[in-house]
Amino acid sequence: MKVAYLTAVALMLLSTSALAQTPFAGQKSAQAGPLEPNTWMGGAQIGLFNVENVDDLIFGYGVTGDYALTSNVLVGGSLNYWDKNSAAVSTQRVGVSDFSLGAHTKVLFTNLDTPLRPYAIAGLGIHRITSKVATATPGEEPLLQKYRNVNTGVAGRVSIDLGAGVMYQVQKALDVTGQVEYRKLTGIELAMDQLAFQGGVAYSL
C-alpha cells in the first residue's frame, strides 16, 4: 500500500510540474480568471481514501462534471470507486468496496486574473458498499487454500460531503485540480466515514 501511495503522489506532482512548464504557462495571465457562465467542465480524478475502520490508505478513481451557473458558482456530479482486499486471516479473506454517486456545489473564491482558483465544495452522495467474506476449505494446506464459500453483503448509504480544493489553469480550457473532501456516511452500523485526497484534470467543453 505504501508503494501505491508514493506512486500516486509522485504522479500527481510530476503531472502538475510538467503542465506548469508548458509553453502555455506564460499565457496564464491573459487566459485565466473567472469562468464564463454556462461553461461545462468534465474531468477525471485519482486519489487516496482514508476510510474509518479500514486499515491503510486505499487507491481510488473517478470522473467529474460541472456546470458554471455563474463565474463563481458551479454545480455538478461525480462518480467514484475504491476497493480494499485484506490479506488472509486464519481461514477467511475479507474485502470491501464503495461505488458512489455524488451531487455537489463548488464556490470559487477569486475573480482575479490568476491561474490559481481555490474553492469550497459541499454536497450529498449515494454509496453502494459491498463486503465479501470468503472462507477457505477446511483441512487444506495454507498455501493451497482456495476461498470458495463467499458471502456478499450490499448496503446503500447516504453521505454528507464537505471539502476544499484548487483549480490551476495550465491552458485556456485545461485545469489541474487538487481536492480534500470529508464524507460523513449516515445510517451505517460500522462507521465508514471517508477522507478523500484527490487530484486530476478538468477540461472546459
C-alpha positions, 0 to 999 in steps of 0.5 A: 500500500505504501508503494501505491501511495508514493506512486500516486503522489509522485504522479500527481506532482510530476503531472502538475510540474510538467503542465506548469512548464508548458509553453502555455504557462506564460499565457496564464495571465491573459487566459485565466480568471473567472469562468464564463457562465454556462461553461461545462467542465468534465474531468477525471480524478485519482486519489487516496481514501482514508476510510474509518475502520479500514486499515491503510490508505486505499487507491481510488478513481473517478470522473467529474462534471460541472456546470458554471451557473455563474463565474463563481458558482458551479454545480455538478456530479461525480462518480467514484470507486475504491476497493480494499482486499485484506490479506488472509486471516486464519481461514477467511479473506475479507474485502470491501468496496464503495461505488458512489454517486455524488451531487455537489456545489463548488464556490470559487473564491477569486475573480482575479486574473490568476491561474490559481482558483481555490474553492469550497465544495459541499454536497450529498452522495449515494454509496453502494458498499459491498463486503465479501467474506470468503472462507477457505476449505477446511483441512487444506494446506495454507498455501493451497487454500482456495476461498470458495464459500463467499458471502456478499453483503450490499448496503446503500448509504447516504453521505454528507460531503464537505471539502476544499480544493484548487483549480490551476489553469495550465491552458485556456480550457485545461485545469489541474485540480487538487481536492480534500473532501470529508464524507460523513456516511449516515445510517451505517452500523460500522462507521465508514466515514471517508477522507478523500485526497484527490487530484486530476484534470478538468477540461472546459467543453 
